[in-house]
Amino acid sequence: MMGSFSIASKGVIVGMFVIVLVVWEVGAAGECGKTPIESAAMGLTPCLGAVRDVKAKVTGACCSKVGAMFNSSPKCLCAILLSPLAKQAGINPGIAITIPKRCNIRNRPKGKKCGKYTLP
């Protein structure tokens, strides 16, 4: 039951994610460049399944979004993963931080810290 979410459940999670990001945006101003942090977070919705289970398949759409974020603003990804919204949405930062490696993103900053987490 925990492994499958209905469309309504996913909508609630995404909605919560957006609300918390909007509230948190003031504290994270600038980490996503000119893009508001809530917009940047919404772009990562294809990653929702992969941020809760390290064994879950990471979709091509997720890998594409994360790769693009590393090219444009790697600090933005970290800000999103450590946000109160991510925590409220049930995102495990320790698992989420493994997505770049799971996507075989070559330009990821290996060993770079994101809070108490390190990019593998």
C-alpha positions as CSV (number, residue, x, y, z in Angstrom):
1,M,0.0,0.0,0.0
2,M,2.8,2.4,0.8
3,G,4.5,1.7,-2.5
4,S,1.7,2.9,-4.7
5,F,0.1,6.4,-4.6
6,S,-3.1,7.4,-6.3
7,I,-3.1,10.5,-8.5
8,A,-4.9,12.3,-5.7
9,S,-2.2,11.4,-3.2
10,K,0.5,12.6,-5.6
11,G,-1.4,15.9,-6.1
12,V,-1.6,16.4,-2.3
13,I,2.1,15.8,-2.0
14,V,3.0,18.2,-4.8
15,G,0.5,20.8,-3.4
16,M,2.2,20.5,0.0
17,F,5.6,20.8,-1.6
18,V,4.6,24.0,-3.4
19,I,3.0,25.6,-0.3
20,V,6.1,25.0,1.9
21,L,8.4,26.2,-0.9
22,V,6.5,29.4,-1.1
23,V,6.8,30.0,2.6
24,W,10.5,29.0,2.6
25,E,11.4,31.1,-0.5
26,V,12.4,34.1,1.5
27,G,15.1,32.1,3.3
28,A,16.5,30.6,0.1
29,A,16.4,33.7,-2.1
30,G,18.9,33.5,-4.9
31,E,19.9,29.8,-4.7
32,C,17.9,29.0,-7.8
33,G,19.0,32.2,-9.7
34,K,16.2,34.1,-11.2
35,T,13.8,31.1,-11.0
36,P,11.6,31.1,-7.9
37,I,12.5,28.1,-5.7
38,E,8.9,26.8,-5.9
39,S,9.1,26.7,-9.7
40,A,12.4,24.9,-9.6
41,A,10.9,22.3,-7.1
42,M,7.9,21.8,-9.4
43,G,10.3,20.9,-12.1
44,L,11.5,18.0,-10.1
45,T,8.2,16.3,-9.7
46,P,9.3,13.4,-12.0
47,C,11.7,12.5,-9.2
48,L,9.1,12.0,-6.4
49,G,9.2,8.2,-6.6
50,A,13.0,8.1,-6.5
51,V,13.5,10.3,-3.5
52,R,11.8,7.9,-1.1
53,D,13.4,4.6,-2.1
54,V,17.0,4.2,-3.1
55,K,16.0,1.1,-5.1
56,A,13.3,2.8,-7.1
57,K,14.0,3.4,-10.8
58,V,14.9,7.0,-11.6
59,T,12.9,8.1,-14.6
60,G,14.5,9.7,-17.6
61,A,12.5,12.8,-17.0
62,C,13.9,13.1,-13.5
63,C,17.5,12.5,-14.7
64,S,17.1,15.1,-17.4
65,K,15.8,17.7,-14.9
66,V,18.5,17.0,-12.3
67,G,21.2,17.1,-15.0
68,A,20.0,20.4,-16.3
69,M,19.9,21.8,-12.7
70,F,23.5,20.7,-12.1
71,N,24.5,22.6,-15.3
72,S,22.6,25.8,-14.4
73,S,22.5,25.9,-10.6
74,P,23.8,23.0,-8.4
75,K,23.1,25.0,-5.2
76,C,19.4,25.1,-6.2
77,L,19.1,21.3,-6.0
78,C,20.6,21.3,-2.5
79,A,18.3,24.1,-1.4
80,I,15.3,22.2,-2.6
81,L,16.3,18.9,-1.0
82,L,17.0,20.5,2.4
83,S,13.8,22.7,2.4
84,P,11.1,22.2,5.0
85,L,8.7,21.5,2.1
86,A,10.8,18.5,1.1
87,K,10.7,17.2,4.6
88,Q,7.0,17.7,4.8
89,A,6.5,15.9,1.5
90,G,8.3,12.8,2.9
91,I,11.5,13.3,0.8
92,N,14.5,11.7,2.4
93,P,17.5,13.9,1.5
94,G,19.9,11.0,2.1
95,I,18.2,9.1,-0.7
96,A,17.5,12.1,-2.9
97,I,21.1,13.1,-2.9
98,T,21.9,9.7,-4.6
99,I,19.8,10.6,-7.7
100,P,22.6,12.3,-9.6
101,K,24.8,9.1,-9.3
102,R,21.8,6.9,-10.0
103,C,21.3,8.9,-13.2
104,N,25.0,8.6,-14.1
105,I,25.4,12.4,-14.3
106,R,29.1,12.8,-15.0
107,N,29.5,16.5,-14.1
108,R,28.1,16.0,-10.6
109,P,30.3,17.5,-7.9
110,K,31.3,14.3,-6.2
111,G,32.2,14.8,-2.5
112,K,30.3,18.1,-2.4
113,K,28.4,18.7,0.8
114,C,24.7,19.4,0.8
115,G,23.9,20.1,4.4
116,K,25.1,17.0,6.3
117,Y,24.9,14.9,3.1
118,T,27.7,14.3,0.6
119,L,27.1,13.7,-3.1
120,P,28.3,10.2,-4.0
